[in-house]
């Protein structure tokens, strides 16, 4: 009887150990102290994305929807253990409701039908086999990746998040091997976050200024400031997110810098320039008017 009791205790202890270290969502969860905020949410936060969705018929492209969209959090509504983040889209002029369930790792999903995948920058849905969370574990680069599938059979999603930044990219397809369907993706061009974490506080002396003149033809000046020595990238993208120029790609000391960009070989239109230095990333818009 005593031996049986010992075995039962050992068995219970083993089960509890397995439960506390169970593999959940592809990551071994060992407690909330190991989780980080991979999607910072606060009223005023905004992100700029390029997007593209291709529709095909009989295996051939039929229509492509592409451009850029700015998503900004405009309100926060708390209901018991749930937060509803109201997000405004400049392209659809629509309000996206991002729901955060404040349990465990804080599940995130939008309150839209799966058919809205074509127009939604954040295609997070509640009925998937791998849920998207606000708080989760990341790799050594601060990155978290999700691969999920809609349980109703419509859509495969591949997300990439970065700690303190948010959604970096998402690629998706309709999950169908038929002749007609769609596929697409979104890619982060820049963000402006109102919340100040410890990491962001260290980056306050980094700055990307608005180009001058703006609009311009064909040259404009871009200035920026660095608070520490780091590898710096300053690139220009067109309206659909294609890189059209690399202005800086080198190691630089802390200080203030200016660069000129000549766009004489490009057509008139809206462009975006993005500065990356360590964990700092910022994007601004410029207008070429010939």
N, C-alpha and C positions, 0 to 999 in steps of 0.2 A: 504493500500500500504506500509506504514511504517512497519507494523507487518510482511508483506510478505518479505520485504527486510531484516529484522532482522533474520527471519527464514532461508533465503537463505544464509546469512553470517554464521549463526551457523552451517548450514548443510555443507557448504564448509570447515569451520574450522574443523568439525568432520572428514570429509573425508580426509583432509590433515593430521590430527593427526593419523588416521588409516594408511595412506600411509607411513608416516615417521616411524611408529612403526610396519610395516607389518612383518609377520612371513615369513622369507626367508630362505630356506634350513634348516628348523627346528629350527632356532635361531632367536629371535626377534632382528632385527638390529636397533640400535638407533644412528648410526653414526660411522665414521671410528675411532674416538678416543677410542672406546670400543673394537677395534679389535687388535689382536696380530699376530705375525709371527709364524704360526704353522709349516711352512716348510722353514727354512732358506736356501736360494739359493745364492751361490757365486762360482766363478771359483776356483777349488781346493777342495771344499767340497766333502767328500766321505762317503758312508755308506756301511756297510757289513750286508748282510741278509742271513739267511737260507731260503731255498725254498723247497716246495714239491708239486707236482701235481699228482693226481691219476686218471688214466683213467679206466673206467669200461665198461664191455660188459655183457649184460644180467644180470645186477645187481651185477656182481662179478668183483673185481679188476683185470685188465688185464695188466697194466703197470704203474710203478711209476717213475717219474723223480724227483730227489732230489739232494741237494748239498748246496753250499754257493756261493754267488756272491758279488763282490765289485763293486759298482756304484760310479763313480767319474765325477764331472762336469769339462769338459775340455775346454769349450768355451761359450761365451755369445754373441748373435747376436741380436741387437736392430733394429726393423722395425716398424716405427711410434709408435703406442701405444702397440706393442707386443714385448716380449722378447722370443727368442728361446735359451733354455739352452741345449747344446749338452752334453750328458752324455755317458760315456764309460762303457760297461759291460765286466768284465773279463771272464765270462762264454761263452757268445755268441760271444765275440770279435766284438760286434756290437755297433753302435752309436745310442743312443736313443735321440730323439728330444722331449724335454719337453717344451710345449708352455705355456707362461704366458700372459694372456690378462690383461693388466693393467687398468682395470676399476673396480670400486667398491671394491670388496674383492679379486680381482686378480684371475680369474679362471685358473686352471691348467689342461692340458690334453696332452696326447702323440699323435704324428702324426703317429699312426700305426693302422692297421686294428684290429678289435675286435678279430680276430683269433689268434693274437699274445699274448693273455692273458696267454698262457701256458709258454712263455719264458720271459715275461716282469715283472720286479720286481715292477714297478710302473704302475699298470693297471688302469690309469685314462683315461677315454674316454669322448669325447665331447657330445655324444648322450646318456645321462643318465638323470634320473628324479631328481637326487640330485647331483649337481655339486661339485667338489672338489676345494677348494680355498686355496691360500697361506695365506691370512690374514682372520682370523675369530675369533669368541669368543670361550673361553674355560671354562671348569669348574674350581673348586677351586684347582684342582691338575695340572692345565695347560694342560688338555687333551681335544681333540675335536674328536668326532666320527661321521662318515658318513655312512649311509646306502643308497646304490643307486642300480638302476636297469637299465640295458641297454634297451633303448626304442625300439630296434629291436628284443627284446625278447631273447637275448643270454647273460646271465650272471647276477648274483646278486653279489654285492660287499659290504664288511664290512670293513671299514678303521678305524684305530685309529692313531691319530697324537698327538705329544706333543710339546708344545711351545718351540722354540729354539733348538729342536732336529730333528723333521721331522716325517716321517712315522714310527710308531712303529710296526704296523702289518696290514696285509690285508688277509682276508679270502674270498674265492669266490667259486661259483659253476656255472654250465652252465644254471641253472634255468629251467631244464627240468625234468619232472617226467617219462621220457621214460627209457628204459632198458639200453641204452648206453649213456655215458656222461663223465664228469670229475668234480673234485673239488680239491681245494688246498689252499695254504696259503704261506705267507712270514712273517718272524719275524726278527726284528732288533737285530743284535748281537753287533754292535758298530758303532761309527762314528768318523770322524776327520773333524772338521769345521775350516776353515781359517778365517771366519769373527769373530770379537770379539764384542759381545753385552755387555751390562752392567753386565748381569748375568754371561757371560763367563769370563769377566774380573775378577770377584770375584773368579773364579775357576782356575786361572792360576797356583796356588800353589799346586793343585792336580796333581798327576803324577802317571802313571802306566809304569814301565820300562819293557824292553824286558827281557824275562827269560834267565837264563844262567845256564848251557850251552844250546845251541839250534843249531842243533838237540841234543837230550838227550836220555839216557837209563840207568836205568829207572827213575832217579830222576832229578829234576831241581829246581832252585831257582827263585822265583818271588818277586820283591821288588816294593813298592809303597809308595807314600807320601800323607798325608792328611793335609789340611790347617785349619781344624776346627773339633771339636767333632761332630760325626755323626754316624748313623748306617751304617755299611759297609758290602757289599756283594762281595765276590770274588769267582767266580764259573768257572768251566771248561766245555766246550761243545765239542761234536764231530762234524764231518764235516756236519752232517745234522741237527745240532741244538739241539741234545738231551743232557741234563745235565748229566755229568759223575762224577763230583766231586764238593763238596762245601768246599772250603779252609777257608773262613771266613764268618761268619754270626753273627755279634755282634756289639754293640756300642763301638766306639774306639775314643781315644783322638787324637788331631793333632800330627803329627810326621812322622817319617820314619819307615817302617816296611818291614820285609822279611818273606816269607813263603816257605816251601819246599813241592813239590808235588811228590809223588811216584806213578808212573803209571805202576807198574810191572804186574798188573792184566788186563791191557788193550793191545789191539793189536797195532802194528805200524800204524802210520798215522798222519794226520794233525788234530790238535785240536785248540780250541780258548779259551782264558781265559778273563773273563770280570770283571772289577771292577766297582761297583756302590756305590756312597756315596752322599746322597742328590740328587742334580741335576746333579752331575758329573757321566758320564758313558764313559768308554773306553774299547776297546777290542783289543787284540793282538793275533798273531798266534804263536803256538809252534809245533814242530815236534818231535814225538816219533819214534825213529829208533832203532829197536832191531836187 
